[in-house]
């Protein structure tokens, strides 16, 4: 009897894992914008000082500091697409203070991936820095699996990367 229960539990385990994965993907997609969106951006050199956050809001720089050729990264916040990054570039976003859910994904090409999500609590009148970069992992089972790494940067690292990268603004050629 015990062996049968163990067999049934092991047989059903993949279904529960799949359900968890599906739930995680749905949560990640909720932080992104609509599926199938095609964003365009132009990239301009950032010159001068980093802007101070406006009174009553928080400012976030989302930065892809990669030096090598990288795929485009679509960036979403709280269910809306906010912009596009492509190696050595950054977005500047102004958001209300509080909890926010950031999404990053590679929208096309051989590195297309499921979205990655990162949550941050933003503070009024302060600037935060979010690192995003396309990566891939390898395993004997799956081959190459692309993903987007995301982490909060400290202020010194963030300021350095902002003045070292191009600013991404909506419009133009992707």
Secondary structure, DSSP 4 states (H G I P E B T S, - for coil): -HHHHHHHHHHHHHHHHHHHHHHHHHHHHHHS--TT----EEEEE--SPPPPPPTTEEEEEEEE---S----EEEEETTEEEEEE-SSEEEEEEEESEEEEEEEE--SSTT----EEEEEEE-TT-EEEEEEEEEEEEETTTEEEEEEEEEEEPHHHHHHHHHHSEEEEESS--
